[in-house]
Amino acid sequence: MPLLLLNKPYGVLSQFTDRAGRATLADYAHAPGLHVAGRLDFDSEGLILLTDQGPLQARITQPRSHLPKTYWAQVEGTPSTTALESLRHGVKLSDGRTRPADARLVPAEPSELWPRNPPIRHRLRVPTHWIELTITEGRNRQVRRMTAAVGLPTLRLIRWRVGPWTLEGLAPGQSRLVTNAEAWGALDRFSGSGSPH
């Protein structure tokens, strides 16, 4: 199985076993020998890539690839121009300054989204907005830390894109297989294009 694109639901660990009995990727992907090519937090949703091909996993995850990842973040508060500019130029975190990111305000909740279970707790006096953020790093909880650093705590986080692949057509828990030739071809074309936008 060269590459599996999976829409990881909220509350699922990005691993195949858990001593505490929590939901894992084994509940959604059953092929032997699969490894995660880029983890996704327990409380985040969206695109996760799985492969049993070592060279493909390395190409996707190695830092020098700078493979962009696009997230939709529902944040608490109203993003200012200054906050978005800070995200675009890189923000200082405890482990150093982030690389510049593509950041833009999304006018409304993305139409492709599904209801989260459990739903986000709404507070009548605190507005929420959506930001689309594209990064080329993979630090621990990076997007949440970046939005918090500019005063916009993340309430819900969905990874929509990794390199040339998106969640399009995948409901939570659903997956799609990409052949070896398709996966390498997509990576080569994407690398040549220089940008996901």
Rosetta blueprint (number, residue, H / E / L):
1 M L
2 P L
3 L E
4 L E
5 L E
6 L E
7 N E
8 K E
9 P L
10 Y L
11 G L
12 V L
13 L E
14 S L
15 Q L
16 F L
17 T L
18 D L
19 R L
20 A L
21 G L
22 R L
23 A L
24 T E
25 L H
26 A H
27 D H
28 Y L
29 A L
30 H L
31 A L
32 P L
33 G L
34 L L
35 H E
36 V E
37 A L
38 G L
39 R L
40 L L
41 D L
42 F L
43 D L
44 S L
45 E E
46 G E
47 L E
48 I E
49 L E
50 L E
51 T E
52 D L
53 Q L
54 G H
55 P H
56 L H
57 Q H
58 A H
59 R H
60 I H
61 T H
62 Q L
63 P H
64 R H
65 S H
66 H L
67 L L
68 P L
69 K E
70 T E
71 Y E
72 W E
73 A E
74 Q E
75 V E
76 E E
77 G L
78 T L
79 P L
80 S L
81 T H
82 T H
83 A H
84 L H
85 E H
86 S H
87 L H
88 R H
89 H H
90 G L
91 V L
92 K E
93 L E
94 S L
95 D L
96 G E
97 R E
98 T L
99 R L
100 P L
101 A L
102 D E
103 A E
104 R E
105 L E
106 V E
107 P L
108 A L
109 E L
110 P L
111 S L
112 E L
113 L L
114 W L
115 P L
116 R L
117 N L
118 P L
119 P L
120 I L
121 R L
122 H L
123 R L
124 L L
125 R L
126 V L
127 P L
128 T E
129 H E
130 W E
131 I E
132 E E
133 L E
134 T E
135 I E
136 T L
137 E L
138 G L
139 R L
140 N L
141 R L
142 Q H
143 V H
144 R H
145 R H
146 M H
147 T H
148 A H
149 A H
150 V L
151 G L
152 L L
153 P L
154 T E
155 L E
156 R E
157 L E
158 I E
159 R E
160 W E
161 R E
162 V E
163 G L
164 P L
165 W E
166 T E
167 L L
168 E L
169 G L
170 L L
171 A L
172 P L
173 G L
174 Q L
175 S E
176 R E
177 L E
178 V E
179 T L
180 N H
181 A H
182 E H
183 A H
184 W H
185 G H
186 A H
187 L H
188 D H
189 R H
190 F H
191 S H
192 G H
193 S H
194 G L
195 S L
196 P L
197 H L
